[in-house]
Amino acid sequence: MRPAWSIIVFTSLSGLGLGMLFWFGLGMVVIEDPRDLILFVILGLSAVSIGLMSSLLHLGHPERAWRALSQWRSSWLSREGVCAVATIALTLVYAAVWYLDGERSLVLGLVVSVLSLVTVWTTAMIYGSLRTVARWYHPLTPWVYLALSACGGLVVIVAWEQSLLGESGLIELATVALLIALAVKAIWWKRAGRQQSSSTPETATGLGSMGQVDLLMAPHTEENWLQHEMGFVVARRHVNRLSQIAFGLAFIVPMIALWSGIAWLIISLPIIHFVGILTERWLFFAEAKHAVTLYYGERH
Amino acid sequence: MTMLPENPSAKKLGLVIDLDICVGCHACVVNCKEWNTGSEGAPLSDVNAYGAQQTGAWLNRIHTFEVTTDSTAQVVHFPKSCLHCTDAPCVTVCPTGASYKRVEDGIVLVNEDHCIGCGLCAWACPYGAREMDPVEQVMKKCTLCVDRIYNENLPEEDRVPACVRTCPTGARAFGDLGDPDSDVSQLVRERGGFDLMPEQQTSPVNKYLPPREKRHLIASDRASTEPEANSSKPDVEGFWGWVDSALAKLS
């Protein structure tokens, strides 16, 4: 699949923001005064909203995007939109009540946390529900998104606390979350990567009983939209190097650096982690093979 | 509404494509483009049509495959357009309700005014039946010429999809595949019509008819791949040997 930047930024940045809101809802972020509260909410919601706005860039008709909130009964993309809007709205309510009362509402916080997780799940299922892409159509796909989102949120919160308070009590938790995310992603990479599509040029044409099917002539001389969109092959040449970069920056470097005690390093960890996640997400798309390419001479 | 119809009509309009007859002339492709460029939706656009790297939206494409065994090779021309699946994944993924399946005849259509051009339906379709229009930025797909087949302003013989009407070899048939007694359903039964990628669980309505076994392929196949036929040969030689093999061919 073609790794479009709008989609990569959408899934990774809104995932990061939702991870922040998840821990924020659980009351895990040390908020000492109202100013910090406002600042954190702005930070978290900006990540989510910039991510969502980036997804609009992917649309042919962004002005009609509101229509995407209507089909939540069948469409994961629609559910994602509905859940994201609900999460943003309830985060604002949660923060407003907290600001005015001076006290955190446990119930509202819990709602924000659950909604954040559900939104990440729906994002993942946009891709995880597509039978046409065998690599994505795997039960672990949404868990990868959840684990990455949760550990990313923690990395940001540790950096936030480090810069405001000079220390963070979440270093152990963040390390564990990074370790879990690394494990889930590694298992996914191995399993989903091995997941063979049951579709072949033989099933695609229904001519398997006659022999082996190979493309003799394409329907046209130039690349068409389908091939442009779904026949991306560049990443497959650099998979190993890119996955090393992704794992290194997203998990390994943060896990070590969290314990370094070097303030500027810890504060810059969200950026390092995020570059790793962008690489991971780029590969998530670029490595995926779509069934339609079987009609264009590929064999998966 | 992008839920699939809860109580769909038994009527399932679709195409039956005969791979034995198709000669890959692309007439159906061209007439499809011509008709659908002038029909109700946005025109099927082309970009840089006369230069290098031209691109454009088409609703019907013909691939040509080579089918080989150890001893044979056969060319099969393979027209491909929307299969109007009973369990159409392109419909249920649509976030806006633009993509829908008609209750009354099962035709899968796109409401272009509601389409946001996200492309997810094309990702969900294993057949490559949907293409983004490069100018309008909305999803285009085969309408089964819904603006022809019910069009009483057209002479009756023209009330079939443009691809069917134009096919010079009669390789495409149109009809109700939900009716077991329809001409197309009988054709599918008689010729062993099949689904494309049944493992994708889309239950396509369109069916494909396999190429018939070619006689020269049968002969060469038997000679090279059936050891029994070879071993039984030296039994009788000369004239009676010829009679023996001639009779064997007849039966």
Interface residues (C-beta under 8 A of the other chain):
Chain A: M1 H58 L59 G60 H61 P62 R64 A65 R67 A68 L69 S70 Q71 R73 S74 S75 W76 L77 S78 G81 I126 S129 L130 R131 T132 V133 S198 S199 P201 T203 A204 T205 G206 L207 S209 M210 G211 Q212 V213 D214 L215 L216 M217 A218 P219 H220 E222 E223 N224 W225 L226 H228 E229 M230 H290 A291 V292 Y295 Y296
Chain B: M1 T2 M3 L4 L19 G24 V29 Q53 Q54 T55 G56 A57 W58 R61 I62 H63 T64 F65 E66 V67 T68 T69 T72 Q74 V75 V76 F78 K80 P89 V91 T92 V93 C94 P95 T96 G97 A98 H114 C115 I116 G117 C118 G119 L120 A122 W123 A124 C125 P126 Y127 G128 E131 M132 P134 E136 Q137 V138 F194 D195 L196 M197 P198 E199 Q200 Q201 Y208 P210 P211
